[in-house]
Amino acid sequence: MPRLDTTPQPAAASNPEPPIRHTVLSGEHGHWFEIGPEGGHVAHVHVIQCRSFAWIEEIAVHPAHRGRRLATRLLTAVIAEFGDQDLALSCSAFVSDTYWEPKRPGLNNEQLRAWYGRHGFHGDSGDARLIREASN
């Protein structure tokens, strides 16, 4: 995986949004989308291409960069790329122990479920699995 940049970057209204980079990972049918400076990133999503659907493995945003709609931009890019097939995930809050310091939790499970719901995902209450049907 690419080197991770943990240096907070102030958001200026006049600056264009940083681009989303999409990399196809060899050998695992995986896709890596990231936002941040070249050679590093401050937000990412990992998607695994399965036979009949795509599985969103993880979405994470550096604590210093939260609240800037980076996860929404990433999820929108994933939906644009894989929207012709079902998307699925396990809605579960976590604290990234791999990527960034400080280790601070993001949204809790209830907040995550509502956030995914705004993007067309749904599932049975009490079940962490959520799905977004293909938009053929």
Beta strands, then each sheet from edge to edge (+ up, - down):
strand 1: 20-25
strand 2: 30-35
strand 3: 43-49
strand 4: 53-61
strand 5: 86-90
strand 6: 129-132
sheet 1: 1+ 2- 3+ 4- 5- 6+
end
